[in-house]
Amino acid sequence: MSFHNRSLKFNSSAKPIDENRSPSHSGTALAALLFLSLPLSYICSQPDAEARAARRASSSGGGGGGGGGVMLSTPNPANPLEHNNRAVELGSKGLWADAIREHEIALEGDPYNEQFKINLSGACLRYGDMLASRKKYYEAMVQYRKALFADPANAVADKNLDECLKASGKNPDDPNIRHQMAETAETEGRFRTAQVEYRKVCRMTDDGSAHADLARSLYKDGQDVAAFEELKIAVNKPWKDKVEQAKCHTMLGDLLWKYAKVARDRGDRQAGLKRLQNAAISYRRAVTINPSYSDAIQGLKEVAREAVSINGSFDNHLMLAGAYQLSGDFEHAKMEFEEAWKKSPNSPALAKARRSYYVGVVMNPTTPPAVLAGVMAKLEDLLKQNNQDAEILFCYGRGKEAQGDKDTAMRAYRAAASINPHIHPDLLQGISRLGGGPAPAGAVAGAPGALGAGGAVAAAGGGKPGAAPPVVAPAVAAPLLDPRRFSAAEGKMASGDSDGAKKELDTLIEKDPKDNEAWLRMGRVNEKKGNLDEASASYRMSFNLGNKEAKDAMNQVDLSRIQAIKQEAEKAEAAGNFVSAASSWKEACTLAPHLPLPFKSLAVCLQKLGDSKEAEKVLKKLKDIEKE
């Protein structure tokens, strides 16, 4: 059957972004098969044949509907399929520049046609080969990158691009060199070149920063869906730079916020709120990683305001209060806390948020004196009710230090340290800062030098005011993590309220992002809800924080996530289509970076394709996984 008689299916509808959508791989195997079924002359023609075709083109009398004087059998193109067929015919005659032009027109008319992408990639590859044979390495590299942009799985174009780089004096295996080329191209607005090089860096390093760079380039190029998918990969990869990691979460928040507004404008309230909530989660994670990152704080304020305007619920007012608090706008934060209190005055989440507010007020050096005085009065009321609360004692001491009352601050610090010296990182530093020495032994509450029942400081040294507090044996510190902290979440789960359990665990994680047990339970909740992507991310966070129990759960979830890709890859292998199989296994490796199976299978496919260098890299990664 001739290529241009093969029927095609078209899909010209754009796909909206969906944070819960898993990438589809159904077109990959088909596209690879179609590429392999191209006429032999289209794939394997040699420069001599191309030269002969070019000579015929220059001497021919024309006809057949164009092509620079070459006799063509295809009709003048009137639709994408006909442009594609004309391109194939031009390519079979060695007229690669004309063929590429026609392939590009076909793809512009049907941008989601995987066959057209593969055909364009093949034409660019052959044109690049012709240029490289003439030692026009720069021009060849342009074509190889166009081939890889159209089809990132084109292993031959990738290999030939490396050879051209080597011939031009650059080391193609150095990720720093490839990253520099990508950055230069991005700065100059050559986003497609940048994306090809960033993808190469991702394969070399497979860390969060590389995937985030690729996502940024895709975003600038208007490829929002692809950028979103790449950001989801990036946030689950290892990071060396916390500042860049926070930027990545913020970029994800920005993209979700953008599409929340799209949903709002088309009247889809439910989708808009969901995207707002996910944007807020991304911004909060960015602030957790880098508390001073103003872009993330501003983004959180914007989405929280929008959420309140759509639905003035307790959760949304509490979210806005937290955003104002992070930005140092304590007056507005207090107003939002009051609105939240009206909705649910007895909420445990509100009580925890208020404590966070007290800490924020006393720790911020720019807090207005009136706001600080109001919080100090509230802290004194709380100490009248319970003077054994280490966190409130610390806040009171920090506030007194800010007000210049160092003696009272020292006594409050010591009282807090006698209960739990690790209640806040600044507690022991505060004691040292005020001249109390390192790691002091605190005075127990009610003893000389401790805070009295009214929040005032009891006198030391026989009741003489202002005397230094005595040093006594420290009380046993309270456990850093109370196992009872999960009781509310467990109660919600027992009653079938998975959403309520998730909110309780979110609160715990926001308070202590390093609580690996909370992350483990969050994974279980997400798994029960069927949110396997979120479950995997939660289990992975728990595992990275040292919870060995999370690894088996993470691998089990990841195995479920890659089942469809695994079946597709195995089907392609059975058909002998190892290009498509390798592409699928690569995707499976990205989704399940701790599972040996996809890496082992990918290495086998790469070996069958003759790419021993890449196979060795995959096998090295496999050994690292097996050592874990």
N, C-alpha and C positions, 0 to 999 in steps of 0.2 A: 504493500500500500504506500503511495507517495505521501510525503509529509503534509502537503497542503490539502489533501483530501480528508485528513483526520478531523473528526468533529470535536469541538471544544465546548466546555461549559464556562459561562461567564458569571462573574459576581461583582457588580460595580457598586454595591451598597457599602458605604463606610461603616466601620464597626466602632460604636461608642465605647469609651473607656469603662471598664467594669472591674472594680477592685477585687471581686471574687472570681473572676474568670481565669480558668487555666488555659495556657496556650494550646492551640490546636496544631497537631502535627500531621493531619490527614493528607495535606497536599504535598508533603515532602517526598514521600515514596513515589507518588504519581509523577511529580515533576522530574525526579531523577530518571524514571523509566522512559519518559518522553524524550529526555535529553539523550539517553543512550540509544534511542531509536531514530535519531537524526540520520540523514544520509551520511555515508562514510566519508564522502568528500568534504562535508561541512565540518567534520571534526578533525580529520586527519590530513587535509590537503597541505601540501608542502610549499615553501616559498617559491620554488620554480614554477609550480602550477599557478600560483598567484600572479607571478610575473607574466606568465603566458596569457592569463586571463586579462590582466591589465593592458597587455599589448593588443589583444583582440578588441578590448573596449575602445582603445584609441583609434583602431583602424576600421572598425565595423561601421556599417552604414546606418545603424539604428534599427528601430522597430520594436514591436512587442510591448509598447507602453513605457518607454523610458529606460533608465539604467545606463545613461551615458553612452548610447550607441550599441549596447549589447542586446542581442535578441533575447527577449524574455517571454516565457509562455504564460506567466500569471497575468490576470487582468489588472488594469489600473486600480489601486487600492481605494476602497470606499468605506471600509470599516476596520476595526482592529485586527480581526482574523486575516483579512486580505493583506493588510500591512505586514503582518507576521509572515504570511506565505511569500510575499514579495521579498522580504528580508532573507528568508531561507534560500530562495533561489539566487539572490545576489551573492550570498555567502558561498553557495556551491560553486560559483564562478570566480571566487577569490576576491570579490569586490567588498572587502570588509567594512570600509568606512560607510559605504552606501547601505550595507546590510545593517550596521549598527543604528544608523539614522532611522531606518524603517522599523527595526525592533523597538526603538525608543518611542516612536509614534504609536505602535501597537500597544505598548505597556501604558502609555499615557491614557489611551482610550479604555483600557481594562486593567487598572492598576493592581488588582488582586489575583490576576491570572498567573498561577505558579509556573505554568509552562512557558509563558512569555518571558518571565524572569530568567528561567534557565536558558532559554534560547539567546537572550541578550547577553547573558554571561558567557555563553559559548562563543558568540561572535567576537566579543571583546577579548577573550582569551586568544583566539586565533589571530586577531589583528595585532595583539601584543607580541605573540610569537614571531610574526613577520617582522615587526619593528626591532625586536631583540636580536633576530638573526642578522640584521643590518647594523647592530651595535648602537641603535638609537634607544639607549636604556631609559632615559627620562620619559620619552614618549611611550615606550613599552610599559613602564610602571603606571602611567596614567590609565592605560587600557586594562592592565591587570587589576588595578583598584576599582575601575568601573565594573569589571567582571565580578569582583568580590562583593561590591555593594549590591549588585543585582542578585547574587547568590553567594552568601557567606560560606556555604559548604563546598565551594569549588576548590578542592584541594590542589588541583594542578595549577590554577592561577595563583594560589597562595605560595606554592613552591617556586614558581617562576618569578614571582615578585621578589622573593628572598634572593634568588640568583642574580636578579638585576641590581638589587641593593648591594650585594657582595661585589659585583662587577664595577659598581660606581664608588667602591671604597668604604662602604658602611657595613657594620656588623649587623646582619638581620636578626641575630639571636639575642641581642642586647635589648631588654625591655625599656631601658632608659632612652636609648636612641629612638625606638619606635614611639615612645610616649612623647618625646620632644617633637618628632615629625607631626604627631597628631595635634599637639598643642599649637604648633605653628599654623597648621592648616585650619584649625578652629578659629584662631585669632584672625586669620585672613578671610574667614567666611566660607572656606572650602569644607563644608560640613561632611560631605560624603567621603572625601579622603580622610578626614579626621576619624570618622566612624570606622572605616576599614582598619586604620592603625590602632584605634582604641580596642577594637575587637581582638586584634593580635595581642595586645598587652594583656587583655583579660585571659586569653588562653595561656599566656606565659606565667602570669602571677596569680590569677584567680583570687584577687583580694577585693575588699569592698571599695577601695579607692578607684581601682581600674574600672569597675562596673559603674561607679558613680560618674566618672569622667565620660564614659560612653553614653550614659543616660542624659547628662547635661548637653552633649552634642546633639543627641536625638531631639531633645526638647527645643533647642535653639533652631533646629531644622524643621520644626512643626510636626514631628512624629511623636505625638503625645502618648499614644497607646504603647508604642515600642519603648519610649522613655519610662513609662510607668512600670512595665514588665521588668526592665533592667534595674530600676530602683528597688523593686521588691527582691531581686536577687542581691543587690548591693548591701541592703541593710542586714542580711543574714550571713554575710561573709566576714572574715576576720579583718580588723582595722588596726593600723599602727598609729594613726593620727586622730585623736579624739575630736579636734576642731573640725577636721574634714568629715568625720563621722556625723557630727551634729549638723553640718551643712547638708549632708545627704538626707537625713531625716527631714530637714526643713524643706528641701527640694520636693520630697515626696508629699509633704504637707501642702506646699504651694500648688502642686498639680491637682491634688484632691480638692483643695479649696476652689481652684479654677472650675473644676467640673461640678462642684456643688452649686456654684452660681449658674452654670448652664442648666442644671436640673431645676433650680429655682425659677429661672426665666421661662422655662417651658411648663411650669406649673406642677412639676413632679415633687411634691413636698416630701414624700417618704425617702426617695433617693437622695434628695438634697440633704436631709437630716443625717442620713447614714454617712454620706461623704464628709459632712461637717464633723461628725464624731470621729471618723478615721483620720481626718486632717488634724484634729485636736490631739489625737493619740500620737501622731508623728511629731507634732510640735513639742508636746510634753516630753517625749523621748529625747528630742534634741536638747531641750533645756536641762534634762536630767544629766546628759553627757557634758554639756557646757552651760552652766547656769547663767553665764553673762552674755549669752548669744542673743543679741537684741532682735535680730530678724525673726528668730523662732518665737520670741515673746510677743512681738508685734503680730505675727501670724496667728498665734493662739488667741490674742485679744479680738482680732477681727472675726475669726470663726465663732468665738464664743458670743460676741455681740449678735452675729447673724442667727445663731442657734436660739438665743433668747428672744429675738424678734419673731422667729417662726413659732417657737413653743417655749413659753415662760415657765418651764418645769423646774423642779428642785435641782436636778442634775445640771441643767444648763446655767442656772444662776450661780451654782457652786463653781462650775467651770469658769465662768466669767470673773467671779471673785478671785479665784486662783491666778488668773491671767493678770488682773490688776495688781495683785500682790507681787507677782514676779517682776512687774515693771516699776515697782516702788510707789504706785498710786494707792496708798493705803486708805485714803478717804473713800474712794469709789469701791475699793475692795470691801470695806466695812458695810457700805450700802447694799452690796450684792449678798453679803453674808446674811444681812437682815432679811432680804427677800427670800433667801433660801430657808431661813428659820421660819418664816411665815408658812412655807409650804410643808415643812417637816421638822418641827422644833426638837424632836427627840431622836433625830437620825444620828447614828454613830459616826457616819461619814462627816457630818457637820461638826461634831465635837473634835474629830481629828483635824479637820481643816482649820478650825479656830486655833488649835495649838500651833499649827504651822504658821498661821497669821501672827501669833504672838512672837514666835521665833523670828519671823521676817522683820517685824517692827523693831525689836530690840537689837537685831544684828545689823540693820541698815544704817550707816552713818548719816544718811541724808533724811532720815525720818523727821518730820516736823515735831517740835517740842510738844505741841498740844496733843498730837496723836500718841506720842510716847507716854505722856502723862495719863491719858485715858486708858491705855493698855496697862500701865503700872497699877492704876487703881483696880482694874479688873483682876490682875494677878494677886493683889493683896486680898481681895475678896475670896479668891480660890484658895489661898493659903490659910485663910481662917477656917475653911471647911476641911482642908487636908494639908498639913505641913510635911507630909512624907512623900510628896510627889516630886521626884528628882527633876523632871523636865520643867515644871513650873518654877521650882527653886532656881534652876539654871537661868530661865528667862528673867526672873526677878533680879538675879545678880547681874546679868548682862545689862538690864535696863538701868539698874543703879549705877553701874560703871559708866554707862553713857551719860547719866545725869551728874557724874562727878562724885558720887558718894562711894568711895573706894572701900571704906571699912565695911559698910553694909554689904557691898558687892562681894567682898572676900568671905564674909560669914555665910552668905547665901551659896556661894560656890562650894565652900567646904561642906555645908549641909547636903548639897546635891551630890557631891563626890562620895560622901559616906554611904549614900544609898545606891548610886550607880555612877561610877566615875566615867563611864563610856556613853552616857545619855546623849552627849553632843560633843563633836570633835573640839569645840572651842572651850569646853569646861576646864580641862587641865591646863590648857594654854592660858586661860583667863587667870587661874590661880598663879601660874608662873609669871604672867604679865604684871600682876599686882604685887609681886615680890614674895609669893608664898612658897617658892621652891617647886621642884618637880614632884609629881605623883604624890600629893600630900595625903596623910591620913585624916579623914574628916571627922568632925564632931557629930555625934549622933543627935537626932532631933530631940529637943528638950534639954540637952546638956548645955553647959556654958558655951557660948559662942555660936549656938545654932539658932535658926529662926524660931521665934515663938509662935503661939497659936494665932496671934493676930497678924502675922506677917511681919511684925517688928522684930528687931534683932535683940535677943537676950544678951545681957551683959556678961562679960567674962572676967575672971580674976576676982572673985568675991563680990561681983555685982557692980564693979566700977565700969561706967560707960567708956567705950573706946579702947579698952584693953584688948590685947591680941588674944584670939581664941586658943585654948590649950590643945595640944596634940594628944589624941587618945586612940586606942585600938580601933581600926576601921570596922564598920559593919560589913557583913557579907554582901557583896554586890548582887543586885537582882540579875537574873539571866538576860542576856542581850536580846534574845528572841523568845518570847513567851509562846509555848506550844498552844495556848488557848486562843491565840490570835486568829485561828482558822475556824473557830466555833460558829461564827455568823455565816461564813461561806458554806460550811458543812451543813448547817441547818437549811440554807437555801437549796443546796443540792438534794438533800433528803426529801424536800417537799416538791422537787421537780422544777424549781425555779433556777434554771441554768443562767439566765441573764442576770438575775440578782446575785448569784454566786460569783459571776464574772466581775460585777461591779465591786463586790467586797474585796476580791483579790486584786483588782486594779488599784484600790485604795492602799492596800498593803504594799504593793510594788512601788507605787509612787512615794510612799514613805521611806521604803528601803529597797532601791532597785537591785541590791545584791542579795536579796532574800531568795536563794535558789529553791527552797521548798515551795514558796509562793508561785514561782515560775512553773515548777513541776505541776502543781495543782491547776494552774491556769491552762497548761497544756491538756490536762485531763478534761477540764470543762469544755475547751474548744473542740477536743476530739468527740466528746459526747454530743456537741451541737452540730457536728459534721464539718466544722471549719478546719480542714486538715492542714491548710497552709499556715494558719495561725497556730494550730497545735504544734506543728513542727518547729516553728520559730520559738515558741515558748519552751518546748523541751530542749531545744538547742541552747537557749539562754541559760536554762537550769544546768545543763551539762557543762557549759563553759564556765559557770560559776562554781563548779566542783561537785555537783550532785551526780554521782555515778549511776544512780538509779534511773536517771532521765535518758541515758543513752539507748537502752533497749526500747523504751517507749518511743523515742525519736526515730529509731531505725524502723520500727514497726509501722509508724505513720508514714514515713517516707516510702516504704515499700508499697503501701497502698496508693500513694500519690503518683508513683511512676508506673503503675500497672498497665495503663493504656499505652504509654510510650514503650514499655517493655514488649508488649504484644506486637506493636507496630514494627519495632526493631527486629524482633525475631521473624516476623513475616517477611521483611525485606531481606534478611539473611538467607532464609529458605529459598528466596527467589534469586539469590546471588547478587543482590543489589547492595553492596557493602557501603557505597557512598551514602545512600539513604539511611542504612542501618547505623552508620557511624554518627550521622547527624542526630538521630534519635537518641543514641546512647549518650552523646554529649549533653543533650538536654536533660537526660535522666541524671547524669553526674552533677549537673547544676542544682537540680531539685533535691538530690539525696547525696550530699557531699561526704557523708560518713558511711555510706553503704559500699561494700566491696564489689557487689555484683555488677553495677553499670560500668565501673572502671575496668574490671576484668574483661567484660564483653567489648568495651570500646577499644582496648588494647588489641584484642584479637582482630577486630575489623580493620584497624589501622595497619596491622601487620599484613593482612590480606591485600590491602591497597598499596602496599609497598612503602608506606610512610613510617619507616623504622624509628626515625628520630622522635617523632611525636608519640609513637607507641612507647618508647623508653620513658618519656616524661610521665605518661599515664601510669606505667608500671611502677615508677618511683612513688607516685602519689598513692598507688594501691598498697605498696609496702608500708607507707606511713599510716594508712588507715588500719591495716592489719596489726601494726604495732600498738595502736590504741587499745 
